[in-house]
Amino acid sequence: MTKQRLAVLAAVQHNPHSPAEGILAAARKDLPELTAQSVYVVLSDLTDLQMLRRFEPPHSPALYETRVGDNHHHAVCISCGRVEDVDCAVGHAPCLTPHWDEHSKPMTIQIADVLYQGICQDCRPNNSFLLKRK
């Protein structure tokens, strides 16, 4: 482990669901000489090593977190962009079982990525018009 990797890993640990620029700013508090290019390389390396998870919500840059090794999902506030972890979906979920048509080559599903989108509690009073529209 290099000092750059340790700084980036610590930054992601303390700032989950952050984009690369946010991770760079946080990591520079411990390692001021850290470059943006180094952060992108380290994020890629740590993702490849499965020490970080990268996910891409709609209309957002890629976000990173240290929670790996499980099949958790995310909820994103469509007003402020806040992201929360959501444990695996429970209950009736027909969309988690794929329907294969006759032209498909079925596969064994190992991970289902579910993205919940809504209005967080902090934004709800300011955006009640969005709730009425749905």
C-alpha positions as MATLAB code, in Angstrom:
seq = 'MTKQRLAVLAAVQHNPHSPAEGILAAARKDLPELTAQSVYVVLSDLTDLQMLRRFEPPHSPALYETRVGDNHHHAVCISCGRVEDVDCAVGHAPCLTPHWDEHSKPMTIQIADVLYQGICQDCRPNNSFLLKRK';
ca = [
       0.000    0.000    0.000;
       1.335    3.384   -0.998;
       0.698    6.605    0.900;
      -1.510    7.739   -2.015;
      -3.644    4.606   -1.776;
      -3.939    4.940    1.982;
      -4.973    8.598    1.702;
      -7.601    7.843   -0.964;
      -8.938    4.822    0.919;
      -9.250    6.872    4.124;
     -10.973    9.693    2.225;
     -13.556    7.308    0.762;
     -14.054    5.626    4.156;
     -14.827    8.983    5.786;
     -16.824   10.360    2.813;
     -18.835    7.492    1.307;
     -20.724    8.093   -1.936;
     -18.272   10.803   -3.021;
     -17.109   11.659   -6.545;
     -13.402   11.729   -7.416;
     -13.169   15.506   -6.881;
     -14.576   15.194   -3.364;
     -12.193   12.347   -2.613;
      -9.271   14.428   -3.908;
     -10.212   17.356   -1.647;
     -10.555   15.088    1.398;
      -7.337   13.157    0.687;
      -5.351   16.384    0.218;
      -5.983   17.214    3.885;
      -3.614   14.342    4.744;
      -1.483   14.449    1.589;
      -1.418   17.998    0.136;
       0.809   17.084   -2.830;
      -1.682   14.503   -4.142;
      -2.623   15.119   -7.791;
      -5.995   14.587   -9.453;
      -4.402   12.086  -11.854;
      -3.084   10.051   -8.917;
      -6.547    9.946   -7.347;
      -8.133    8.677  -10.586;
      -5.456    5.986  -10.933;
      -5.806    4.918   -7.287;
      -9.622    4.845   -7.503;
      -9.381    2.634  -10.571;
      -6.800    0.348   -8.956;
      -8.721   -0.016   -5.689;
     -11.940   -0.679   -7.597;
     -10.192   -3.369   -9.653;
      -8.884   -4.882   -6.406;
     -12.478   -4.825   -5.055;
     -11.463   -2.625   -2.135;
     -13.813    0.091   -3.425;
     -17.138    0.001   -5.216;
     -17.919    2.450   -8.002;
     -21.512    3.222   -8.996;
     -23.021    5.757  -11.345;
     -26.368    7.300  -10.435;
     -28.178    9.082  -13.281;
     -27.089   12.691  -13.866;
     -24.118   12.305  -11.513;
     -20.414   11.547  -11.797;
     -19.274    8.136  -10.600;
     -19.411    7.760   -6.823;
     -17.195    5.561   -4.643;
     -17.664    3.690   -1.381;
     -15.824    1.145    0.735;
     -18.863   -1.081    1.265;
     -18.035   -4.008   -1.004;
     -18.767   -7.718   -1.047;
     -22.521   -7.525   -0.642;
     -25.392   -6.825   -2.993;
     -26.695   -3.627   -1.415;
     -28.465   -0.926   -3.375;
     -28.742    2.870   -3.256;
     -31.460    5.458   -2.807;
     -30.823    8.860   -4.405;
     -32.706   12.063   -3.615;
     -33.710   13.610   -6.938;
     -33.692   17.055   -5.323;
     -30.372   17.318   -3.452;
     -28.528   14.219   -4.697;
     -28.044   12.660   -1.255;
     -27.264    8.942   -1.468;
     -28.171    6.336    1.139;
     -27.321    2.633    1.242;
     -30.277    0.257    1.082;
     -29.852   -3.371    2.054;
     -30.963   -5.991   -0.440;
     -34.561   -5.581   -1.616;
     -37.143   -7.684    0.213;
     -40.713   -8.633   -0.502;
     -42.311   -9.235   -3.877;
     -39.836   -8.151   -6.535;
     -40.690   -9.477   -9.989;
     -38.098   -7.225  -11.616;
     -35.285   -9.032   -9.847;
     -36.004  -12.188  -11.817;
     -35.245  -11.510  -15.477;
     -37.626  -12.593  -18.211;
     -35.731  -14.151  -21.112;
     -37.319  -14.003  -24.543;
     -36.734  -16.661  -27.210;
     -33.812  -14.682  -28.709;
     -31.958  -14.302  -25.409;
     -29.087  -16.371  -24.165;
     -30.039  -16.694  -20.467;
     -27.371  -16.361  -17.816;
     -27.088  -17.007  -14.128;
     -27.713  -13.711  -12.331;
     -25.297  -12.968   -9.493;
     -26.003   -9.289   -8.791;
     -29.055   -7.104   -9.309;
     -28.415   -3.355   -9.200;
     -31.464   -1.513   -7.943;
     -31.538    2.271   -7.757;
     -34.287    3.887   -5.739;
     -35.025    7.526   -6.596;
     -37.178    9.814   -4.500;
     -37.265   12.852   -2.247;
     -35.361   12.710    1.046;
     -36.915   13.895    4.303;
     -34.843   17.084    4.292;
     -36.043   18.068    0.816;
     -39.661   16.889    1.089;
     -41.118   20.110    2.570;
     -39.491   22.182   -0.187;
     -40.538   19.899   -3.032;
     -44.085   18.820   -2.228;
     -45.026   19.695   -5.825;
     -42.820   16.817   -7.047;
     -44.707   14.319   -4.902;
     -48.115   15.478   -6.215;
     -46.945   15.090   -9.789;
     -46.210   11.370   -9.472;
];
